[in-house]
Amino acid sequence: MDLDELQHAESYRDRVSTVTDKGARNWVYALKPHGKFYNYRNILAAFYLLVFFGIPFIKVNGMPFVMFNVLEGKFILFSKIFWPQDFYIFAIAMITFIIFIILFTVIYGRLFCGWVCPQTIFMELVFRPIEWLVEGNPAEQKLLNNGPWNFKKVYKKLLKHLIFFTISFIIANTFLMYIFGKDKVIKIIEEPISEHVALFVGLIVFTFMFYGVFAFVREIVCTTICPYGRLQGVMFDKDTMLVAYDYKRGEERGKFKKNEERTLGDCIDCHQCVNVCPTGIDIRNGTQLDCTNCTACIDACDFMMDKVGLPKGLIRYASENGIAEGKKLTFTPKIKAYTVLLVILMTILSILMATRKDVDAHITRTGGQLYQELPDNKLSNLYNAKIINKTNKEFPVELKLENVKGEIKLVGKQFISLKGEKIHTETFFIQLDKKEIHERTTKIQVGVYRDGKKIQTVKTNFLGPFM
């Protein structure tokens, strides 16, 4: 191969697949794949869509199952409310998430992108099938786009974009349900727009954003915009699982000739792997950032191999070392160790979330106040308490001294009642006998009880005279 041929062969590295060598948009007309992986992905997509559109309608004990109200700093996961006071859990979750991404990518490559990513699910298994249904196969789509604006073209384009916009509107409504909750979004829909102008504008903005992504931006999200896709290239190693072309078995390429003994490689140069690729790459060029590991090329190649009587798996899940050494993908000790670490991290995070307290109390001695001497040889200190009720229910709580004998006397009330989703400020006195005081500052513990059951122990100080 001379220098010009080599440069031409390597020209795919000069730019992303969605841009031509002149810098123009390279519109991808992907052929519909058929095969076991595509069927598995459709089953997973159906489950994913059911979960995505169904979760906002699920309530447990009157609470949404999941809600991320960023504007109010209120997050609900598995019907448990998380407030800014629970930031430590989110900090741990963020660290766990970053480590998870790194380890998962090192082991499994872009498995997430091809199978679970919302962009892939909606684009390849919702919007693109609608496009095939309305406008036809890639050849028919290209012919339609390049043809004159007649009745047929106007009708098909209007129908496709109307469906796209309607689905985008439904996605936007669902997205807002995850932020504000189902009840509030339904209220926006039922009541006059004038009463919810800001939220209605947000709904329209989200609708056009989703519509623009799936109707026009499309695979550019994966090839250029998504930061995860950009980062993955630096996290791969030669044992990373990816969708790969077996160049040792496939080269040298050549057309298949019936009833003739094949002396070339198994790749029959049919270009079906390229035709079905949603990002327009040629997987035979090797590992590329544009590849989302969607497995469409595996299905296409397996179909053609079966047709010509050659073994399947010319394109398959493999690692670079596996291809080079001719070995099947196996779970190496490193992969097993990383997987165990991922499970441990997720377990720790799950335990933290499950054991998070519904009531969080902070008790401090009132600043600038000395102790007060009372009759019957007693001393008193004034305290302020902030008690956060993270549930949506109202219930009473009781404060009790744990490690010393004494009394707690509330200021201006007989008992503490916590309203749902509120921060309560309480003022009270703690009275102790002088015989309980053995030093200037005594460490005391206050138990917070709900329905007779202790839910938290809070430590604070009691100030007494110099001993």
C-alpha positions in Angstrom: 0.0 0.0 0.0 1.6 3.3 -1.1 1.4 6.6 0.9 -1.7 8.0 -0.8 -3.6 4.7 -0.2 -2.5 4.6 3.4 -3.6 8.3 4.0 -6.9 7.5 2.3 -7.4 4.4 4.5 -6.6 6.4 7.6 -8.7 9.5 6.7 -11.6 8.4 9.0 -9.4 9.5 11.9 -9.4 13.1 10.6 -12.9 13.9 11.8 -16.0 12.5 13.4 -18.3 10.3 11.2 -21.1 12.9 11.2 -18.9 15.5 9.4 -17.6 15.4 5.8 -14.1 16.3 4.8 -15.4 19.7 3.9 -16.9 20.3 7.3 -20.5 19.8 6.3 -23.1 17.7 8.1 -22.9 14.1 7.0 -26.6 12.9 7.5 -26.7 9.3 8.5 -29.3 7.1 6.9 -29.1 3.9 9.0 -30.6 0.7 7.7 -32.9 -1.2 10.2 -31.0 -4.0 11.8 -32.4 -7.5 12.3 -31.1 -10.1 14.7 -30.9 -11.4 18.3 -29.2 -8.4 19.7 -31.7 -6.0 18.1 -34.5 -8.1 19.6 -32.9 -8.0 23.0 -32.5 -4.3 22.8 -36.1 -3.9 21.8 -37.2 -5.9 24.9 -34.9 -3.8 27.1 -36.3 -0.6 25.5 -39.9 -1.7 26.2 -39.0 -2.3 29.8 -37.0 1.0 30.0 -39.9 3.0 28.5 -42.4 1.4 30.9 -40.2 2.3 33.8 -39.5 5.8 32.6 -43.1 6.8 31.9 -44.5 4.8 34.8 -42.3 5.9 37.8 -43.8 9.4 38.1 -47.2 7.8 38.6 -46.0 5.5 41.5 -46.6 6.7 45.0 -45.7 5.0 48.3 -47.4 6.3 51.5 -48.5 9.4 49.6 -45.0 10.2 48.4 -43.7 10.1 44.8 -41.4 7.1 44.3 -38.7 9.3 42.6 -38.5 13.1 42.4 -35.6 15.5 41.8 -36.8 19.0 42.7 -33.6 20.9 42.1 -35.3 24.3 42.5 -36.4 23.5 46.1 -33.5 21.4 47.0 -35.8 18.4 47.6 -35.0 15.0 46.3 -37.1 11.8 46.7 -35.6 8.4 46.1 -37.6 5.3 46.7 -40.2 7.5 48.5 -37.6 8.8 51.0 -37.1 12.6 51.1 -33.5 13.8 50.9 -32.8 17.5 51.9 -29.7 19.6 51.6 -28.9 18.3 55.1 -28.3 14.9 53.5 -25.6 16.3 51.3 -23.0 13.9 52.6 -25.0 11.1 51.0 -25.0 12.9 47.7 -21.2 13.6 48.1 -20.6 9.9 48.6 -23.0 9.0 45.8 -21.1 11.3 43.5 -17.7 9.8 44.4 -19.2 6.3 44.0 -20.7 7.3 40.6 -17.4 8.6 39.3 -15.6 5.5 40.4 -18.4 3.4 39.0 -18.1 5.1 35.6 -14.3 4.6 35.5 -14.4 0.9 36.5 -17.5 0.1 34.5 -16.0 1.7 31.4 -12.6 0.0 31.8 -14.3 -3.4 32.0 -17.4 -3.1 29.8 -16.6 -0.2 27.5 -19.6 1.6 26.0 -22.1 -1.1 27.1 -24.2 1.6 28.8 -24.3 3.7 25.6 -25.6 1.0 23.4 -28.1 -0.6 25.7 -29.3 1.8 28.4 -28.5 5.4 27.5 -31.8 7.4 27.1 -30.4 9.0 23.9 -29.9 5.6 22.3 -33.2 4.1 23.5 -35.3 7.0 22.2 -33.3 7.7 19.0 -32.7 4.1 17.8 -35.7 2.3 19.2 -38.4 5.0 19.1 -37.8 7.9 16.7 -35.8 6.1 14.0 -38.4 3.2 13.7 -41.1 5.9 13.3 -38.9 7.5 10.5 -38.6 4.1 8.8 -42.3 3.6 9.0 -43.3 7.0 7.6 -40.5 7.7 5.1 -39.3 4.2 4.3 -35.9 2.6 4.2 -32.6 4.7 3.9 -32.7 4.7 0.1 -36.3 6.0 0.1 -35.5 8.6 2.7 -32.5 9.9 0.7 -34.6 10.0 -2.4 -37.4 11.9 -0.6 -35.0 14.4 0.9 -33.3 15.1 -2.4 -36.6 15.3 -4.3 -38.9 18.2 -5.0 -41.4 19.5 -2.5 -44.5 17.8 -3.8 -47.6 16.7 -1.9 -46.0 13.3 -1.0 -42.9 14.9 0.5 -44.9 17.6 2.4 -47.3 15.0 3.8 -44.6 12.6 5.0 -42.4 15.4 6.5 -45.4 17.0 8.3 -46.6 13.6 9.6 -43.1 12.6 10.8 -42.4 15.8 12.6 -45.8 16.0 14.1 -45.3 12.6 15.6 -41.8 13.6 16.7 -43.1 16.7 18.4 -46.0 14.9 20.1 -43.6 12.3 21.6 -41.2 15.1 22.6 -44.1 16.8 24.3 -44.9 13.6 26.2 -41.3 13.2 27.2 -41.1 16.8 28.4 -44.2 16.4 30.6 -42.7 13.2 32.0 -39.4 15.0 32.6 -41.2 17.8 34.5 -43.0 15.1 36.6 -39.6 13.9 37.8 -38.8 17.5 38.9 -42.1 18.8 40.3 -44.2 15.6 40.8 -47.1 14.2 38.9 -49.8 16.1 40.8 -48.2 19.5 40.1 -47.8 18.8 36.3 -51.4 17.6 36.0 -52.5 20.8 37.8 -50.6 22.9 35.2 -52.4 21.0 32.5 -55.9 21.3 34.0 -55.6 25.0 35.2 -55.4 28.1 33.0 -51.9 28.7 31.5 -51.9 32.2 33.0 -51.6 30.7 36.5 -48.5 28.7 35.6 -46.7 30.8 33.0 -43.2 30.0 34.1 -43.8 26.2 34.3 -45.6 26.3 30.9 -42.7 28.1 29.3 -40.4 25.5 30.8 -42.5 22.7 29.4 -42.4 24.2 25.9 -38.6 24.8 26.1 -38.1 21.1 27.1 -40.4 20.0 24.3 -38.5 21.9 21.7 -35.2 20.7 23.2 -36.1 17.1 22.9 -37.7 17.6 19.5 -34.5 19.3 18.3 -32.3 16.5 19.6 -34.2 13.6 18.1 -35.3 15.3 14.8 -32.1 17.2 13.9 -29.1 16.7 16.3 -29.5 13.0 16.6 -26.3 11.0 16.6 -24.2 14.1 17.1 -25.1 13.9 20.7 -23.2 10.6 20.9 -20.3 11.5 18.6 -19.6 15.1 19.7 -21.7 16.5 22.6 -21.8 13.7 25.2 -18.9 14.2 27.7 -19.1 10.5 28.7 -18.5 9.5 25.1 -15.5 11.8 24.9 -14.0 10.5 28.2 -14.3 6.8 27.4 -11.4 6.8 24.9 -8.9 7.5 27.7 -10.4 4.8 30.0 -10.2 1.9 27.6 -7.4 -0.7 27.8 -6.6 -3.7 25.7 -8.8 -5.9 27.9 -11.9 -3.7 27.7 -14.9 -5.3 26.2 -16.1 -3.7 23.0 -17.8 -4.4 19.7 -14.9 -5.3 17.5 -14.1 -6.6 14.0 -11.9 -9.7 13.9 -9.3 -8.4 11.5 -7.2 -11.5 11.8 -10.1 -13.6 10.5 -11.6 -11.1 8.2 -8.7 -9.8 6.2 -8.0 -9.7 3.3 -11.5 -8.7 2.2 -13.1 -9.7 -1.0 -16.5 -10.3 -2.5 -18.1 -13.7 -2.0 -18.2 -16.0 -5.0 -20.6 -19.0 -4.9 -19.2 -22.5 -5.6 -15.6 -21.2 -5.4 -13.1 -22.1 -2.7 -12.4 -19.0 -0.6 -8.8 -18.0 -0.3 -9.4 -14.5 1.2 -10.5 -13.5 4.6 -14.1 -14.1 5.8 -15.1 -10.4 5.3 -17.1 -10.4 2.1 -17.0 -6.6 1.9 -20.8 -6.3 1.8 -20.8 -3.0 3.8 -23.9 -4.1 5.8 -22.1 -3.3 9.0 -21.7 0.3 7.7 -25.2 0.5 6.4 -26.8 -0.3 9.8 -24.5 1.8 11.9 -26.4 4.7 13.5 -23.3 6.9 13.7 -22.1 6.0 10.2 -18.8 4.5 11.0 -17.0 1.5 9.5 -16.3 -0.8 12.4 -13.6 -2.6 10.3 -11.4 0.5 10.8 -11.0 -0.5 14.5 -12.1 1.0 17.8 -13.5 4.5 17.3 -14.9 7.1 19.7 -18.0 7.3 17.4 -19.0 3.7 18.1 -21.7 3.4 20.7 -21.5 -0.4 20.9 -25.1 -0.7 19.9 -24.5 -4.2 18.3 -26.3 -3.4 15.0 -23.2 -4.3 13.1 -23.0 -7.6 14.9 -26.5 -8.6 13.8 -25.9 -7.4 10.2 -22.6 -9.3 9.9 -24.0 -12.5 11.5 -26.9 -12.4 9.1 -24.5 -12.1 6.1 -22.1 -14.8 7.4 -25.1 -17.2 7.8 -26.2 -16.4 4.3 -22.8 -17.3 2.7 -22.2 -20.3 5.0 -19.3 -18.8 7.0 -19.0 -18.8 10.8 -20.7 -16.1 12.7 -18.8 -13.8 15.1 -16.6 -11.9 12.6 -17.9 -8.8 14.4 -18.5 -9.6 18.1 -18.1 -8.5 21.7 -14.3 -8.9 22.3 -11.2 -7.2 23.6 -8.2 -6.0 21.6 -6.1 -8.7 23.3 -8.8 -11.3 22.5 -8.8 -10.4 18.8 -5.0 -10.3 18.6 -4.6 -13.6 20.4 -7.6 -15.2 18.8 -9.3 -15.9 22.1 -12.9 -15.6 23.2 -13.9 -12.8 25.7 -13.2 -14.1 29.2 -13.5 -12.6 32.6 -10.0 -11.9 33.7 -9.0 -11.6 37.4 -8.9 -7.8 36.9 -12.5 -7.7 35.5 -13.7 -9.9 38.4 -11.9 -7.7 41.0 -13.4 -4.5 39.5 -16.8 -6.0 39.4 -16.6 -7.0 43.0 -15.5 -3.5 43.9 -18.5 -2.1 42.0 -20.8 -4.3 43.9 -19.3 -3.3 47.2 -19.6 0.4 46.4 -23.2 0.1 45.3 -23.9 -1.9 48.5 -22.4 0.8 50.8 -24.4 3.5 49.0 -27.6 1.5 49.3 -27.1 0.9 53.0 -26.5 4.6 53.5 -29.7 5.5 51.7 -31.7 2.8 53.5 -30.5 3.8 57.0 -30.9 7.5 56.5 -32.9 9.0 59.4 -36.4 10.5 58.8 -35.8 13.0 61.6 -32.6 14.9 62.1 -32.1 16.9 65.3 -29.3 19.4 66.2 -29.2 20.7 69.8 -26.9 23.6 70.9 -26.7 25.5 74.1 -27.9 29.1 73.7 -24.9 31.3 73.2 -24.2 34.1 75.7 -26.2 32.5 78.4 -24.8 31.3 81.8 -26.3 28.6 83.9 -29.2 29.5 86.3 -29.4 28.4 89.9 -32.9 27.1 90.9 -34.4 26.0 94.2 -33.9 22.4 95.4 -30.2 22.6 94.6 -30.7 22.5 90.8 -29.0 24.1 87.8 -30.6 25.1 84.5 -29.2 25.7 80.9 -31.2 27.2 78.0 -31.0 25.3 74.6 -32.1 25.7 71.0 -33.0 22.7 68.9 -33.4 22.5 65.1 -35.4 19.4 64.3 -36.0 18.4 60.6 -38.9 16.2 59.7 -37.9 14.7 56.3 -41.2 12.9 55.9 -44.6 14.3 54.7 -46.4 13.2 57.8 -47.0 15.2 61.0 -46.2 13.4 64.3 -45.1 14.3 67.9 -41.6 13.7 69.3 -40.3 13.6 72.8 -36.9 14.7 74.2 -35.4 12.6 77.1 -32.1 12.9 78.9 -30.0 9.7 78.4 -26.9 9.7 80.5 -27.8 12.0 83.4 -30.8 12.4 85.7 -32.8 15.6 85.1 -35.7 17.3 83.4 -36.4 18.9 80.0 -38.9 21.8 80.1 -40.2 23.2 76.8 -40.7 27.0 76.5 -44.3 27.9 75.7 -45.6 24.4 74.9 -46.3 21.0 76.4 -45.0 18.8 73.6 -43.3 19.0 70.2 -45.3 18.3 67.1 -43.4 18.1 63.8 -45.1 19.1 60.6 -44.2 17.2 57.4 -41.2 18.4 55.4 -40.5 21.3 57.8 -37.5 22.5 59.9 -38.7 23.2 63.5 -36.9 25.5 66.0 -37.6 24.6 69.6 -36.4 26.3 72.8 -36.2 24.4 76.1 -34.4 24.2 79.5 -32.5 21.3 80.8 -32.5 21.1 84.6 -30.0 19.0 86.5 -29.2 18.4 90.2 -25.9 19.8 91.3 -24.7 16.4 92.3 -24.8 15.4 88.6 -22.3 18.2 87.8 -18.7 17.2 88.3 -16.9 19.6 86.0 -17.3 23.0 84.4 -18.7 21.5 81.2 -20.6 18.2 81.4 -21.2 16.1 78.3 -24.9 15.1 78.1 -27.0 13.1 75.6 -30.5 13.9 74.6 -32.7 11.1 73.0 -35.3 12.0 70.4 -38.3 9.6 70.6 -41.2 8.9 68.3 -44.0 6.8 69.5 -41.9 5.6 72.4 -39.0 4.5 70.1 -35.7 6.3 70.1 -34.8 7.5 66.6 -31.7 9.6 67.4 -29.3 10.5 70.2 -27.9 14.1 70.2 -24.8 15.1 72.2 -24.5 18.6 73.7 -22.9 20.4 76.7 -24.2 21.5 80.1 -22.5 24.5 81.7 -22.1 24.5 85.5 -20.1 26.4 88.1 -16.3 26.0 88.5 -15.7 22.9 90.7 
